[in-house]
Amino acid sequence: MIVGFAGLIYAMGVKSASVDEARTDIDKLAATVNDLARAQASAAVADATHTKTLEEIQRRLGHLEERIR
């Protein structure tokens, strides 16, 4: 009976360690996903800024072309 109880405690300890390890991995994954989302948002803002700048340049070039003709 003592051996059975010791085996039960050991099994619970192994499961607890597995759960702790999985939790650590999930926390790392969550941090990585958070960083990825921030990077994607920053890239979207930068793309919008570049698009606006390119549209402004295109508009200015259009005015220059009209003046040259």
Backbone bond lengths (Angstrom), bond angles and torsions (degrees), N, CA, C in turn:
res aa  C-N    CA-C-N  psi(-1)  N-CA   C-N-CA  omega(-1)  CA-C   N-CA-C  phi
1 M - - - 1.439 - - 1.534 111.21 -
2 I 1.313 115.79 -38.83 1.458 120.62 178.48 1.531 109.81 -63.79
3 V 1.333 115.79 -40.42 1.466 119.88 178.98 1.529 109.86 -63.36
4 G 1.323 117.07 -40.84 1.464 121.24 178.25 1.509 111.55 -63.25
5 F 1.328 117.26 -43.06 1.462 122.12 178.51 1.530 110.69 -64.72
6 A 1.334 116.84 -43.00 1.463 121.16 177.82 1.523 110.19 -62.81
7 G 1.322 116.80 -39.89 1.466 120.75 177.80 1.516 111.49 -64.01
8 L 1.312 116.98 -38.94 1.464 121.92 178.16 1.525 110.96 -64.58
9 I 1.321 115.90 -44.80 1.473 120.31 178.59 1.527 110.25 -63.41
10 Y 1.337 116.71 -41.87 1.466 120.56 178.49 1.525 110.62 -62.10
11 A 1.329 116.96 -45.01 1.463 121.24 -179.57 1.527 110.45 -61.83
12 M 1.318 116.63 -40.48 1.469 120.27 178.45 1.523 110.50 -64.90
13 G 1.312 116.76 -38.70 1.464 120.85 178.58 1.515 111.56 -65.19
14 V 1.332 116.55 -41.40 1.462 120.69 178.88 1.525 110.04 -64.49
15 K 1.336 116.69 -43.70 1.466 120.42 178.73 1.515 110.59 -64.13
16 S 1.320 116.99 -39.88 1.459 120.98 179.22 1.530 110.44 -63.25
17 A 1.320 116.38 -42.30 1.465 120.09 178.51 1.523 110.16 -64.56
18 S 1.322 117.37 -39.43 1.463 121.09 178.36 1.521 111.02 -64.29
19 V 1.320 115.95 -41.55 1.461 120.38 178.75 1.525 110.03 -65.43
20 D 1.317 117.80 -42.53 1.466 121.54 178.24 1.529 111.00 -61.49
21 E 1.321 116.51 -42.92 1.466 120.88 179.48 1.534 110.53 -64.95
22 A 1.326 116.40 -42.60 1.465 120.36 178.33 1.526 110.56 -63.51
23 R 1.314 116.94 -40.01 1.473 121.21 179.07 1.522 110.51 -63.54
24 T 1.313 117.40 -41.69 1.458 121.34 177.55 1.521 110.51 -61.94
25 D 1.328 116.54 -44.52 1.466 120.47 178.46 1.526 111.47 -63.39
26 I 1.319 117.16 -39.64 1.463 120.98 178.96 1.526 110.58 -66.14
27 D 1.320 117.04 -39.94 1.466 120.51 177.36 1.530 110.84 -62.59
28 K 1.333 116.99 -41.98 1.469 120.75 178.14 1.523 110.54 -64.41
29 L 1.330 116.60 -41.56 1.456 120.95 178.33 1.518 110.87 -63.80
30 A 1.311 117.52 -42.41 1.465 121.59 178.86 1.528 110.77 -61.98
31 A 1.317 117.82 -41.11 1.466 121.29 178.38 1.530 110.52 -65.16
32 T 1.321 116.82 -39.90 1.463 120.89 178.99 1.518 110.90 -65.71
33 V 1.322 117.20 -43.27 1.465 121.20 178.55 1.521 110.10 -63.79
34 N 1.321 117.09 -39.81 1.463 121.15 177.78 1.526 110.83 -61.94
35 D 1.321 117.17 -45.08 1.464 121.26 178.07 1.525 111.02 -63.22
36 L 1.317 116.59 -40.63 1.461 120.84 178.53 1.521 111.08 -63.30
37 A 1.316 117.33 -42.65 1.467 120.94 178.62 1.523 111.04 -63.06
38 R 1.327 116.95 -41.39 1.477 120.25 177.24 1.526 110.95 -63.35
39 A 1.324 116.13 -43.43 1.467 119.86 180.00 1.523 110.73 -63.83
40 Q 1.318 116.78 -40.59 1.463 120.50 179.19 1.531 110.36 -65.33
41 A 1.306 117.76 -41.33 1.464 121.34 178.30 1.528 110.45 -63.82
42 S 1.325 116.59 -42.37 1.468 120.25 178.21 1.519 111.09 -63.33
43 A 1.324 116.08 -40.78 1.468 119.91 178.81 1.521 110.88 -65.30
44 A 1.318 117.51 -38.16 1.466 120.90 178.57 1.526 110.76 -64.26
45 V 1.327 116.84 -41.50 1.463 120.65 177.74 1.527 110.07 -64.20
46 A 1.319 116.50 -43.83 1.468 120.52 178.92 1.523 110.51 -62.94
47 D 1.341 117.26 -41.55 1.468 120.75 178.15 1.517 111.00 -61.73
48 A 1.329 116.53 -42.64 1.468 120.41 179.25 1.523 110.50 -63.24
49 T 1.315 116.39 -40.75 1.467 120.51 178.82 1.526 110.43 -64.78
50 H 1.318 116.74 -44.16 1.469 120.21 178.78 1.521 111.25 -64.09
51 T 1.325 116.24 -40.30 1.463 120.21 178.64 1.514 110.47 -61.87
52 K 1.313 116.49 -43.60 1.464 120.61 178.91 1.523 110.45 -62.57
53 T 1.315 116.88 -43.30 1.463 120.96 179.41 1.526 110.79 -63.46
54 L 1.327 116.88 -44.48 1.466 120.09 179.40 1.526 111.63 -64.82
55 E 1.324 117.35 -37.44 1.463 120.00 176.83 1.522 110.97 -64.67
56 E 1.316 117.05 -39.39 1.466 121.20 177.43 1.527 110.44 -64.32
57 I 1.310 117.64 -43.21 1.467 120.95 177.89 1.525 110.27 -62.99
58 Q 1.312 116.27 -42.44 1.468 120.15 178.98 1.524 110.43 -62.77
59 R 1.307 117.11 -40.65 1.472 120.67 178.37 1.521 110.47 -62.89
60 R 1.321 116.61 -44.83 1.469 120.64 -179.99 1.516 111.49 -64.06
61 L 1.340 116.44 -40.74 1.464 119.24 177.48 1.529 111.21 -64.68
62 G 1.323 116.40 -36.66 1.456 120.74 176.96 1.523 111.09 -61.54
63 H 1.328 117.07 -42.48 1.476 120.96 176.96 1.521 111.23 -63.50
64 L 1.312 116.56 -42.37 1.471 120.35 178.22 1.512 111.61 -62.15
65 E 1.317 116.60 -42.66 1.469 120.43 178.82 1.511 110.99 -62.03
66 E 1.328 116.89 -40.71 1.463 120.60 178.79 1.527 110.83 -64.43
67 R 1.317 117.60 -38.98 1.472 121.18 -179.21 1.517 111.09 -69.94
68 I 1.334 116.77 -33.26 1.468 121.12 -178.36 1.531 110.15 -70.79
69 R 1.296 117.68 -36.50 1.471 121.41 -177.07 1.452 109.89 -70.38
